[in-house]
Amino acid sequence: MTVSQNKVVSLTYELKIDNATGEVVDVADASEPLVFLYGAGNLLPKFEDNLLNLKANDNFEFTLSAADAYGEFTEDAIVSLPIDIFMVDGKVDPEMLRIGNVIPMQDNEGHPLEGIVKSVEKESVVMDFNHPMAGKNLFFTGTIVDLRDATAEEIGHGHVHGPHGHHHD
């Protein structure tokens, strides 16, 4: 069996930024592997492309360019917002508007996004809506630990269910 459409893939990985010698920023180890339904669009498309046709126990190593990962860093994603929108009961919470704080917000269409507070002025707040990994190349190494066919229900729902076919809470 190989990694392909509608297979449930379990894998371990180490993610480093930019190259093999970089700092490890994310890990999925054998005690808690990443388990996903291949081809359901839940992961970065290029991440999945690099795993196609691998078998259980195969090792992998690949780099995703920033463009294929979370996009390039863009100045357009840094915006100044009126301070009023951060007010609660007519007051601004200084704890919320700390420099570097991440605030969950929504765009004009109601999609969730997270902004990082860059600076706070009297009338406005400068927020950075770039993804934290924007502009970074991602270097993955890992191993396919398990492969199985997805159930019809998993395919229908577009994601993996728990070990006994139930949803995770």
C-alpha positions as CSV (number, residue, x, y, z in Angstrom):
1,M,0.0,0.0,0.0
2,T,1.3,3.5,-0.8
3,V,0.4,7.0,0.2
4,S,-2.4,8.1,-2.2
5,Q,-5.9,9.6,-2.4
6,N,-8.2,8.4,0.5
7,K,-5.5,6.7,2.5
8,V,-5.2,7.5,6.2
9,V,-1.5,8.3,6.7
10,S,0.2,8.3,10.1
11,L,3.7,9.9,10.1
12,T,6.3,11.4,12.4
13,Y,8.2,14.5,11.4
14,E,10.5,17.2,12.5
15,L,10.1,20.7,11.1
16,K,13.0,23.1,10.9
17,I,13.0,26.5,9.4
18,D,15.2,27.0,6.3
19,N,17.6,24.2,6.5
20,A,18.8,20.9,8.1
21,T,20.8,22.7,10.8
22,G,18.1,25.1,11.9
23,E,16.1,25.1,15.1
24,V,13.3,22.5,15.3
25,V,10.0,24.4,15.5
26,D,7.5,21.5,15.4
27,V,7.6,17.8,16.0
28,A,5.2,14.9,15.7
29,D,6.8,11.8,17.4
30,A,5.8,8.2,17.5
31,S,3.7,8.7,20.7
32,E,1.6,11.3,18.9
33,P,2.1,11.0,15.1
34,L,0.3,13.2,12.6
35,V,-2.6,11.3,11.3
36,F,-4.5,12.7,8.2
37,L,-6.7,11.7,5.3
38,Y,-4.5,12.1,2.2
39,G,-6.0,14.3,-0.6
40,A,-8.7,15.9,1.6
41,G,-7.1,19.3,1.5
42,N,-6.3,19.5,5.2
43,L,-2.6,20.0,4.8
44,L,-0.4,22.1,2.6
45,P,-0.8,20.7,-1.0
46,K,3.0,20.6,-1.6
47,F,3.5,18.7,1.7
48,E,1.2,16.0,0.5
49,D,2.8,16.0,-3.0
50,N,6.1,15.1,-1.4
51,L,4.6,12.0,0.3
52,L,2.8,10.5,-2.7
53,N,3.6,6.9,-3.3
54,L,5.7,6.4,-0.1
55,K,5.1,3.2,1.9
56,A,5.0,2.4,5.6
57,N,8.4,2.7,7.2
58,D,9.7,4.9,4.3
59,N,11.7,8.0,5.4
60,F,11.2,11.4,3.8
61,E,13.1,14.6,3.7
62,F,12.1,17.7,1.7
63,T,12.0,21.4,1.8
64,L,8.9,23.6,1.1
65,S,9.7,27.1,-0.2
66,A,7.9,29.9,1.5
67,A,5.7,30.3,-1.6
68,D,4.7,26.6,-1.3
69,A,4.2,26.8,2.4
70,Y,2.6,29.8,4.1
71,G,3.4,32.4,1.5
72,E,5.9,35.2,1.3
73,F,6.0,37.9,3.9
74,T,4.0,40.8,2.6
75,E,4.0,44.5,3.7
76,D,0.3,44.6,2.6
77,A,-0.6,42.3,5.5
78,I,0.6,45.0,8.0
79,V,-2.3,47.4,8.6
80,S,-3.2,50.2,10.8
81,L,-6.6,49.8,12.5
82,P,-8.7,52.4,14.4
83,I,-8.2,51.8,18.1
84,D,-12.0,52.0,18.6
85,I,-12.4,48.4,17.3
86,F,-10.4,47.1,20.3
87,M,-12.5,48.9,22.9
88,V,-14.7,47.0,25.3
89,D,-17.1,49.2,27.2
90,G,-15.4,52.3,25.9
91,K,-12.0,51.3,27.2
92,V,-9.0,49.6,25.6
93,D,-7.5,46.7,27.6
94,P,-3.8,47.5,27.7
95,E,-3.1,43.8,28.3
96,M,-4.7,42.9,25.0
97,L,-2.8,45.5,23.1
98,R,0.7,44.5,24.2
99,I,3.3,44.5,21.5
100,G,3.7,41.0,20.1
101,N,0.4,39.8,21.4
102,V,-1.6,37.7,19.0
103,I,-5.3,38.7,18.7
104,P,-7.8,36.5,16.9
105,M,-9.9,38.7,14.5
106,Q,-12.0,38.4,11.4
107,D,-11.6,39.8,7.9
108,N,-14.4,41.6,6.1
109,E,-15.9,38.3,5.0
110,G,-15.9,36.9,8.5
111,H,-12.9,34.5,8.0
112,P,-10.9,34.1,11.1
113,L,-7.3,35.4,11.1
114,E,-4.7,36.2,13.7
115,G,-2.9,39.5,13.9
116,I,0.2,40.4,15.9
117,V,0.2,43.8,17.6
118,K,3.2,45.7,16.2
119,S,2.6,49.2,17.7
120,V,-0.1,51.1,19.6
121,E,-0.7,54.8,18.9
122,K,-3.3,57.1,20.5
123,E,-5.8,56.6,17.7
124,S,-4.7,53.4,16.0
125,V,-3.1,50.0,16.3
126,V,-0.7,48.6,13.8
127,M,-1.3,44.8,13.2
128,D,0.6,42.3,11.2
129,F,-1.6,39.7,9.6
130,N,1.2,37.7,7.9
131,H,1.2,34.0,9.0
132,P,3.9,33.5,11.6
133,M,5.7,31.2,9.1
134,A,5.3,33.5,6.2
135,G,8.5,34.1,4.2
136,K,10.2,31.0,5.7
137,N,11.3,27.8,4.0
138,L,10.2,24.7,5.8
139,F,12.5,21.7,6.1
140,F,10.7,18.4,6.9
141,T,12.3,15.0,7.8
142,G,10.2,12.1,9.0
143,T,8.9,8.6,8.6
144,I,5.6,7.1,7.4
145,V,4.6,4.9,10.4
146,D,1.3,3.6,9.2
147,L,-1.1,3.5,6.3
148,R,-4.6,2.3,5.9
149,D,-7.7,2.7,3.7
150,A,-10.0,5.4,4.9
151,T,-13.5,4.4,5.8
152,A,-16.4,5.7,3.7
153,E,-17.5,7.8,6.6
154,E,-14.0,9.4,6.9
155,I,-14.0,10.1,3.1
156,G,-17.4,11.6,3.4
157,H,-16.5,13.8,6.3
158,G,-13.1,14.7,4.8
159,H,-11.1,13.9,7.9
160,V,-9.8,11.0,10.1
161,H,-11.9,9.7,12.9
162,G,-10.6,8.3,16.2
163,P,-9.2,4.8,16.7
164,H,-12.8,3.4,17.2
165,G,-14.4,5.4,14.4
166,H,-15.6,8.2,16.7
167,H,-15.0,11.9,16.4
168,H,-12.3,13.3,18.7
169,D,-13.7,15.9,21.1
